[in-house]
C-alpha cells in the first residue's frame, strides 16, 4: 500500500476531527454568550422600569 496515500487519509481525517471539535467549542461559546447577553438585557430592562418618568 502506498504510505503517502495512507498518510494523506490520516491527516485529512485528523483535520476533520479537529474541525468538529472546534465547531463544537464554538457552538458552546456562542450558547454561553447568548445566555450572558440575555441576562444582561433582562437586567437592563428591570433597571429601566425603576427609572421614574417625568411627564
mmCIF file of the N, C-alpha and C atoms, coordinates in Angstrom:
data_MODEL
# 
_entry.id   MODEL 
# 
loop_
_atom_site.group_PDB 
_atom_site.id 
_atom_site.type_symbol 
_atom_site.label_atom_id 
_atom_site.label_alt_id 
_atom_site.label_comp_id 
_atom_site.label_asym_id 
_atom_site.label_entity_id 
_atom_site.label_seq_id 
_atom_site.pdbx_PDB_ins_code 
_atom_site.Cartn_x 
_atom_site.Cartn_y 
_atom_site.Cartn_z 
_atom_site.occupancy 
_atom_site.B_iso_or_equiv 
_atom_site.pdbx_formal_charge 
_atom_site.auth_seq_id 
_atom_site.auth_comp_id 
_atom_site.auth_asym_id 
_atom_site.auth_atom_id 
_atom_site.pdbx_PDB_model_num 
ATOM 1   N N  . UNK A 1 1  ? 0.848   -1.183 0.000  1.00 0.00 ? 1  UNK A N  1 
ATOM 2   C CA . UNK A 1 1  ? 0.000   0.000  0.000  1.00 0.00 ? 1  UNK A CA 1 
ATOM 3   C C  . UNK A 1 1  ? 0.895   1.248  0.000  1.00 0.00 ? 1  UNK A C  1 
ATOM 4   N N  . UNK A 1 2  ? 0.453   2.243  -0.673 1.00 0.00 ? 2  UNK A N  1 
ATOM 5   C CA . UNK A 1 2  ? 1.224   3.470  -0.792 1.00 0.00 ? 2  UNK A CA 1 
ATOM 6   C C  . UNK A 1 2  ? 1.111   4.267  0.513  1.00 0.00 ? 2  UNK A C  1 
ATOM 7   N N  . UNK A 1 3  ? 2.240   4.462  1.198  1.00 0.00 ? 3  UNK A N  1 
ATOM 8   C CA . UNK A 1 3  ? 2.234   5.126  2.508  1.00 0.00 ? 3  UNK A CA 1 
ATOM 9   C C  . UNK A 1 3  ? 1.896   6.604  2.399  1.00 0.00 ? 3  UNK A C  1 
ATOM 10  N N  . UNK A 1 4  ? 2.151   7.195  1.254  1.00 0.00 ? 4  UNK A N  1 
ATOM 11  C CA . UNK A 1 4  ? 1.788   8.595  1.062  1.00 0.00 ? 4  UNK A CA 1 
ATOM 12  C C  . UNK A 1 4  ? 0.275   8.751  1.082  1.00 0.00 ? 4  UNK A C  1 
ATOM 13  N N  . UNK A 1 5  ? -0.419  7.795  0.443  1.00 0.00 ? 5  UNK A N  1 
ATOM 14  C CA . UNK A 1 5  ? -1.875  7.832  0.432  1.00 0.00 ? 5  UNK A CA 1 
ATOM 15  C C  . UNK A 1 5  ? -2.431  7.611  1.836  1.00 0.00 ? 5  UNK A C  1 
ATOM 16  N N  . UNK A 1 6  ? -1.856  6.689  2.575  1.00 0.00 ? 6  UNK A N  1 
ATOM 17  C CA . UNK A 1 6  ? -2.306  6.424  3.947  1.00 0.00 ? 6  UNK A CA 1 
ATOM 18  C C  . UNK A 1 6  ? -2.085  7.661  4.814  1.00 0.00 ? 6  UNK A C  1 
ATOM 19  N N  . UNK A 1 7  ? -0.950  8.293  4.673  1.00 0.00 ? 7  UNK A N  1 
ATOM 20  C CA . UNK A 1 7  ? -0.658  9.494  5.464  1.00 0.00 ? 7  UNK A CA 1 
ATOM 21  C C  . UNK A 1 7  ? -1.631  10.611 5.108  1.00 0.00 ? 7  UNK A C  1 
ATOM 22  N N  . UNK A 1 8  ? -1.950  10.761 3.828  1.00 0.00 ? 8  UNK A N  1 
ATOM 23  C CA . UNK A 1 8  ? -2.889  11.806 3.419  1.00 0.00 ? 8  UNK A CA 1 
ATOM 24  C C  . UNK A 1 8  ? -4.276  11.547 3.995  1.00 0.00 ? 8  UNK A C  1 
ATOM 25  N N  . UNK A 1 9  ? -4.714  10.304 3.980  1.00 0.00 ? 9  UNK A N  1 
ATOM 26  C CA . UNK A 1 9  ? -6.029  9.970  4.535  1.00 0.00 ? 9  UNK A CA 1 
ATOM 27  C C  . UNK A 1 9  ? -6.045  10.197 6.040  1.00 0.00 ? 9  UNK A C  1 
ATOM 28  N N  . UNK A 1 10 ? -4.996  9.807  6.733  1.00 0.00 ? 10 UNK A N  1 
ATOM 29  C CA . UNK A 1 10 ? -4.934  10.003 8.181  1.00 0.00 ? 10 UNK A CA 1 
ATOM 30  C C  . UNK A 1 10 ? -4.898  11.490 8.542  1.00 0.00 ? 10 UNK A C  1 
ATOM 31  N N  . UNK A 1 11 ? -4.132  12.266 7.798  1.00 0.00 ? 11 UNK A N  1 
ATOM 32  C CA . UNK A 1 11 ? -4.066  13.699 8.081  1.00 0.00 ? 11 UNK A CA 1 
ATOM 33  C C  . UNK A 1 11 ? -5.399  14.384 7.797  1.00 0.00 ? 11 UNK A C  1 
ATOM 34  N N  . UNK A 1 12 ? -6.062  14.002 6.727  1.00 0.00 ? 12 UNK A N  1 
ATOM 35  C CA . UNK A 1 12 ? -7.358  14.623 6.435  1.00 0.00 ? 12 UNK A CA 1 
ATOM 36  C C  . UNK A 1 12 ? -8.393  14.212 7.471  1.00 0.00 ? 12 UNK A C  1 
ATOM 37  N N  . UNK A 1 13 ? -8.343  12.963 7.938  1.00 0.00 ? 13 UNK A N  1 
ATOM 38  C CA . UNK A 1 13 ? -9.262  12.523 8.989  1.00 0.00 ? 13 UNK A CA 1 
ATOM 39  C C  . UNK A 1 13 ? -9.006  13.289 10.283 1.00 0.00 ? 13 UNK A C  1 
ATOM 40  N N  . UNK A 1 14 ? -7.738  13.455 10.632 1.00 0.00 ? 14 UNK A N  1 
ATOM 41  C CA . UNK A 1 14 ? -7.401  14.215 11.835 1.00 0.00 ? 14 UNK A CA 1 
ATOM 42  C C  . UNK A 1 14 ? -7.850  15.666 11.692 1.00 0.00 ? 14 UNK A C  1 
ATOM 43  N N  . UNK A 1 15 ? -7.702  16.230 10.511 1.00 0.00 ? 15 UNK A N  1 
ATOM 44  C CA . UNK A 1 15 ? -8.152  17.601 10.283 1.00 0.00 ? 15 UNK A CA 1 
ATOM 45  C C  . UNK A 1 15 ? -9.654  17.741 10.431 1.00 0.00 ? 15 UNK A C  1 
ATOM 46  N N  . UNK A 1 16 ? -10.405 16.780 9.902  1.00 0.00 ? 16 UNK A N  1 
ATOM 47  C CA . UNK A 1 16 ? -11.869 16.827 10.042 1.00 0.00 ? 16 UNK A CA 1 
ATOM 48  C C  . UNK A 1 16 ? -12.295 16.664 11.495 1.00 0.00 ? 16 UNK A C  1 
ATOM 49  N N  . UNK A 1 17 ? -11.611 15.788 12.229 1.00 0.00 ? 17 UNK A N  1 
ATOM 50  C CA . UNK A 1 17 ? -11.919 15.634 13.659 1.00 0.00 ? 17 UNK A CA 1 
ATOM 51  C C  . UNK A 1 17 ? -11.633 16.932 14.414 1.00 0.00 ? 17 UNK A C  1 
ATOM 52  N N  . UNK A 1 18 ? -10.526 17.566 14.088 1.00 0.00 ? 18 UNK A N  1 
ATOM 53  C CA . UNK A 1 18 ? -10.182 18.827 14.735 1.00 0.00 ? 18 UNK A CA 1 
ATOM 54  C C  . UNK A 1 18 ? -11.228 19.898 14.416 1.00 0.00 ? 18 UNK A C  1 
ATOM 55  N N  . UNK A 1 19 ? -11.659 19.967 13.160 1.00 0.00 ? 19 UNK A N  1 
ATOM 56  C CA . UNK A 1 19 ? -12.698 20.934 12.798 1.00 0.00 ? 19 UNK A CA 1 
ATOM 57  C C  . UNK A 1 19 ? -13.998 20.652 13.548 1.00 0.00 ? 19 UNK A C  1 
ATOM 58  N N  . UNK A 1 20 ? -14.327 19.387 13.747 1.00 0.00 ? 20 UNK A N  1 
ATOM 59  C CA . UNK A 1 20 ? -15.522 19.038 14.505 1.00 0.00 ? 20 UNK A CA 1 
ATOM 60  C C  . UNK A 1 20 ? -15.424 19.490 15.952 1.00 0.00 ? 20 UNK A C  1 
ATOM 61  N N  . UNK A 1 21 ? -14.276 19.273 16.565 1.00 0.00 ? 21 UNK A N  1 
ATOM 62  C CA . UNK A 1 21 ? -14.072 19.688 17.956 1.00 0.00 ? 21 UNK A CA 1 
ATOM 63  C C  . UNK A 1 21 ? -14.138 21.202 18.071 1.00 0.00 ? 21 UNK A C  1 
ATOM 64  N N  . UNK A 1 22 ? -13.490 21.903 17.150 1.00 0.00 ? 22 UNK A N  1 
ATOM 65  C CA . UNK A 1 22 ? -13.519 23.363 17.197 1.00 0.00 ? 22 UNK A CA 1 
ATOM 66  C C  . UNK A 1 22 ? -14.928 23.894 16.936 1.00 0.00 ? 22 UNK A C  1 
ATOM 67  N N  . UNK A 1 23 ? -15.675 23.240 16.060 1.00 0.00 ? 23 UNK A N  1 
ATOM 68  C CA . UNK A 1 23 ? -17.055 23.645 15.815 1.00 0.00 ? 23 UNK A CA 1 
ATOM 69  C C  . UNK A 1 23 ? -17.922 23.468 17.051 1.00 0.00 ? 23 UNK A C  1 
ATOM 70  N N  . UNK A 1 24 ? -17.717 22.363 17.765 1.00 0.00 ? 24 UNK A N  1 
ATOM 71  C CA . UNK A 1 24 ? -18.481 22.134 18.999 1.00 0.00 ? 24 UNK A CA 1 
ATOM 72  C C  . UNK A 1 24 ? -18.134 23.177 20.054 1.00 0.00 ? 24 UNK A C  1 
ATOM 73  N N  . UNK A 1 25 ? -16.851 23.513 20.180 1.00 0.00 ? 25 UNK A N  1 
ATOM 74  C CA . UNK A 1 25 ? -16.453 24.552 21.139 1.00 0.00 ? 25 UNK A CA 1 
ATOM 75  C C  . UNK A 1 25 ? -17.043 25.900 20.779 1.00 0.00 ? 25 UNK A C  1 
ATOM 76  N N  . UNK A 1 26 ? -17.057 26.206 19.480 1.00 0.00 ? 26 UNK A N  1 
ATOM 77  C CA . UNK A 1 26 ? -17.636 27.466 19.027 1.00 0.00 ? 26 UNK A CA 1 
ATOM 78  C C  . UNK A 1 26 ? -19.122 27.520 19.349 1.00 0.00 ? 26 UNK A C  1 
ATOM 79  N N  . UNK A 1 27 ? -19.823 26.408 19.146 1.00 0.00 ? 27 UNK A N  1 
ATOM 80  C CA . UNK A 1 27 ? -21.253 26.357 19.444 1.00 0.00 ? 27 UNK A CA 1 
ATOM 81  C C  . UNK A 1 27 ? -21.492 26.559 20.940 1.00 0.00 ? 27 UNK A C  1 
ATOM 82  N N  . UNK A 1 28 ? -20.689 25.927 21.759 1.00 0.00 ? 28 UNK A N  1 
ATOM 83  C CA . UNK A 1 28 ? -20.842 26.080 23.212 1.00 0.00 ? 28 UNK A CA 1 
ATOM 84  C C  . UNK A 1 28 ? -20.547 27.513 23.651 1.00 0.00 ? 28 UNK A C  1 
ATOM 85  N N  . UNK A 1 29 ? -19.506 28.115 23.090 1.00 0.00 ? 29 UNK A N  1 
ATOM 86  C CA . UNK A 1 29 ? -19.176 29.506 23.433 1.00 0.00 ? 29 UNK A CA 1 
ATOM 87  C C  . UNK A 1 29 ? -20.280 30.462 22.985 1.00 0.00 ? 29 UNK A C  1 
ATOM 88  N N  . UNK A 1 30 ? -20.851 30.204 21.812 1.00 0.00 ? 30 UNK A N  1 
ATOM 89  C CA . UNK A 1 30 ? -21.942 31.059 21.323 1.00 0.00 ? 30 UNK A CA 1 
ATOM 90  C C  . UNK A 1 30 ? -23.177 30.913 22.201 1.00 0.00 ? 30 UNK A C  1 
ATOM 91  N N  . UNK A 1 31 ? -23.464 29.703 22.651 1.00 0.00 ? 31 UNK A N  1 
ATOM 92  C CA . UNK A 1 31 ? -24.611 29.495 23.542 1.00 0.00 ? 31 UNK A CA 1 
ATOM 93  C C  . UNK A 1 31 ? -24.383 30.190 24.883 1.00 0.00 ? 31 UNK A C  1 
ATOM 94  N N  . UNK A 1 32 ? -23.159 30.107 25.400 1.00 0.00 ? 32 UNK A N  1 
ATOM 95  C CA . UNK A 1 32 ? -22.835 30.767 26.664 1.00 0.00 ? 32 UNK A CA 1 
ATOM 96  C C  . UNK A 1 32 ? -22.942 32.293 26.518 1.00 0.00 ? 32 UNK A C  1 
ATOM 97  N N  . UNK A 1 33 ? -22.467 32.823 25.404 1.00 0.00 ? 33 UNK A N  1 
ATOM 98  C CA . UNK A 1 33 ? -22.562 34.258 25.147 1.00 0.00 ? 33 UNK A CA 1 
ATOM 99  C C  . UNK A 1 33 ? -24.016 34.695 25.019 1.00 0.00 ? 33 UNK A C  1 
ATOM 100 N N  . UNK A 1 34 ? -24.832 33.884 24.366 1.00 0.00 ? 34 UNK A N  1 
ATOM 101 C CA . UNK A 1 34 ? -26.247 34.223 24.222 1.00 0.00 ? 34 UNK A CA 1 
ATOM 102 C C  . UNK A 1 34 ? -26.935 34.270 25.587 1.00 0.00 ? 34 UNK A C  1 
ATOM 103 N N  . UNK A 1 35 ? -26.594 33.334 26.462 1.00 0.00 ? 35 UNK A N  1 
ATOM 104 C CA . UNK A 1 35 ? -27.184 33.361 27.818 1.00 0.00 ? 35 UNK A CA 1 
ATOM 105 C C  . UNK A 1 35 ? -26.733 34.608 28.573 1.00 0.00 ? 35 UNK A C  1 
ATOM 106 N N  . UNK A 1 36 ? -25.477 34.993 28.427 1.00 0.00 ? 36 UNK A N  1 
ATOM 107 C CA . UNK A 1 36 ? -24.965 36.181 29.113 1.00 0.00 ? 36 UNK A CA 1 
ATOM 108 C C  . UNK A 1 36 ? -25.646 37.443 28.586 1.00 0.00 ? 36 UNK A C  1 
ATOM 109 N N  . UNK A 1 37 ? -25.808 37.530 27.277 1.00 0.00 ? 37 UNK A N  1 
ATOM 110 C CA . UNK A 1 37 ? -26.470 38.697 26.690 1.00 0.00 ? 37 UNK A CA 1 
ATOM 111 C C  . UNK A 1 37 ? -27.928 38.742 27.125 1.00 0.00 ? 37 UNK A C  1 
ATOM 112 N N  . UNK A 1 38 ? -28.581 37.595 27.187 1.00 0.00 ? 38 UNK A N  1 
ATOM 113 C CA . UNK A 1 38 ? -29.974 37.546 27.632 1.00 0.00 ? 38 UNK A CA 1 
ATOM 114 C C  . UNK A 1 38 ? -30.096 38.031 29.077 1.00 0.00 ? 38 UNK A C  1 
ATOM 115 N N  . UNK A 1 39 ? -29.190 37.564 29.935 1.00 0.00 ? 39 UNK A N  1 
ATOM 116 C CA . UNK A 1 39 ? -29.222 38.005 31.329 1.00 0.00 ? 39 UNK A CA 1 
ATOM 117 C C  . UNK A 1 39 ? -28.968 39.493 31.466 1.00 0.00 ? 39 UNK A C  1 
ATOM 118 N N  . UNK A 1 40 ? -28.026 40.013 30.691 1.00 0.00 ? 40 UNK A N  1 
ATOM 119 C CA . UNK A 1 40 ? -27.725 41.440 30.762 1.00 0.00 ? 40 UNK A CA 1 
ATOM 120 C C  . UNK A 1 40 ? -28.892 42.274 30.255 1.00 0.00 ? 40 UNK A C  1 
ATOM 121 N N  . UNK A 1 41 ? -29.541 41.829 29.183 1.00 0.00 ? 41 UNK A N  1 
ATOM 122 C CA . UNK A 1 41 ? -30.665 42.608 28.660 1.00 0.00 ? 41 UNK A CA 1 
ATOM 123 C C  . UNK A 1 41 ? -31.855 42.569 29.616 1.00 0.00 ? 41 UNK A C  1 
ATOM 124 N N  . UNK A 1 42 ? -32.045 41.443 30.284 1.00 0.00 ? 42 UNK A N  1 
ATOM 125 C CA . UNK A 1 42 ? -33.119 41.379 31.283 1.00 0.00 ? 42 UNK A CA 1 
ATOM 126 C C  . UNK A 1 42 ? -32.822 42.307 32.458 1.00 0.00 ? 42 UNK A C  1 
ATOM 127 N N  . UNK A 1 43 ? -31.564 42.358 32.893 1.00 0.00 ? 43 UNK A N  1 
ATOM 128 C CA . UNK A 1 43 ? -31.188 43.240 33.988 1.00 0.00 ? 43 UNK A CA 1 
ATOM 129 C C  . UNK A 1 43 ? -31.369 44.701 33.594 1.00 0.00 ? 43 UNK A C  1 
ATOM 130 N N  . UNK A 1 44 ? -31.019 45.032 32.354 1.00 0.00 ? 44 UNK A N  1 
ATOM 131 C CA . UNK A 1 44 ? -31.224 46.406 31.890 1.00 0.00 ? 44 UNK A CA 1 
ATOM 132 C C  . UNK A 1 44 ? -32.706 46.754 31.812 1.00 0.00 ? 44 UNK A C  1 
ATOM 133 N N  . UNK A 1 45 ? -33.527 45.825 31.384 1.00 0.00 ? 45 UNK A N  1 
ATOM 134 C CA . UNK A 1 45 ? -34.955 46.074 31.295 1.00 0.00 ? 45 UNK A CA 1 
ATOM 135 C C  . UNK A 1 45 ? -35.559 46.290 32.680 1.00 0.00 ? 45 UNK A C  1 
ATOM 136 N N  . UNK A 1 46 ? -35.118 45.483 33.643 1.00 0.00 ? 46 UNK A N  1 
ATOM 137 C CA . UNK A 1 46 ? -35.607 45.668 35.026 1.00 0.00 ? 46 UNK A CA 1 
ATOM 138 C C  . UNK A 1 46 ? -35.145 47.000 35.600 1.00 0.00 ? 46 UNK A C  1 
ATOM 139 N N  . UNK A 1 47 ? -33.902 47.388 35.312 1.00 0.00 ? 47 UNK A N  1 
ATOM 140 C CA . UNK A 1 47 ? -33.399 48.664 35.805 1.00 0.00 ? 47 UNK A CA 1 
ATOM 141 C C  . UNK A 1 47 ? -34.135 49.832 35.144 1.00 0.00 ? 47 UNK A C  1 
ATOM 142 N N  . UNK A 1 48 ? -34.491 49.680 33.893 1.00 0.00 ? 48 UNK A N  1 
ATOM 143 C CA . UNK A 1 48 ? -35.216 50.744 33.195 1.00 0.00 ? 48 UNK A CA 1 
ATOM 144 C C  . UNK A 1 48 ? -36.600 50.940 33.762 1.00 0.00 ? 48 UNK A C  1 
ATOM 145 N N  . UNK A 1 49 ? -37.194 49.867 34.276 1.00 0.00 ? 49 UNK A N  1 
ATOM 146 C CA . UNK A 1 49 ? -38.526 50.001 34.876 1.00 0.00 ? 49 UNK A CA 1 
ATOM 147 C C  . UNK A 1 49 ? -38.492 50.815 36.160 1.00 0.00 ? 49 UNK A C  1 
ATOM 148 N N  . UNK A 1 50 ? -37.355 50.852 36.826 1.00 0.00 ? 50 UNK A N  1 
ATOM 149 C CA . UNK A 1 50 ? -37.239 51.561 38.087 1.00 0.00 ? 50 UNK A CA 1 
ATOM 150 C C  . UNK A 1 50 ? -36.954 53.049 37.916 1.00 0.00 ? 50 UNK A C  1 
ATOM 151 N N  . UNK A 1 51 ? -36.648 53.479 36.707 1.00 0.00 ? 51 UNK A N  1 
ATOM 152 C CA . UNK A 1 51 ? -36.352 54.892 36.451 1.00 0.00 ? 51 UNK A CA 1 
ATOM 153 C C  . UNK A 1 51 ? -37.684 55.668 36.435 1.00 0.00 ? 51 UNK A C  1 
ATOM 154 N N  . UNK A 1 52 ? -37.784 56.713 37.261 1.00 0.00 ? 52 UNK A N  1 
ATOM 155 C CA . UNK A 1 52 ? -39.027 57.482 37.267 1.00 0.00 ? 52 UNK A CA 1 
ATOM 156 C C  . UNK A 1 52 ? -39.180 58.263 35.962 1.00 0.00 ? 52 UNK A C  1 
ATOM 157 N N  . UNK A 1 53 ? -40.406 58.340 35.496 1.00 0.00 ? 53 UNK A N  1 
ATOM 158 C CA . UNK A 1 53 ? -40.694 59.030 34.236 1.00 0.00 ? 53 UNK A CA 1 
ATOM 159 C C  . UNK A 1 53 ? -41.364 60.358 34.576 1.00 0.00 ? 53 UNK A C  1 
ATOM 160 N N  . UNK A 1 54 ? -40.817 61.446 34.054 1.00 0.00 ? 54 UNK A N  1 
ATOM 161 C CA . UNK A 1 54 ? -41.418 62.769 34.252 1.00 0.00 ? 54 UNK A CA 1 
ATOM 162 C C  . UNK A 1 54 ? -42.296 63.084 33.072 1.00 0.00 ? 54 UNK A C  1 
ATOM 163 N N  . UNK A 1 55 ? -43.446 63.598 33.348 1.00 0.00 ? 55 UNK A N  1 
ATOM 164 C CA . UNK A 1 55 ? -44.272 63.890 32.200 1.00 0.00 ? 55 UNK A CA 1 
ATOM 165 C C  . UNK A 1 55 ? -45.434 64.728 32.455 1.00 0.00 ? 55 UNK A C  1 
# 
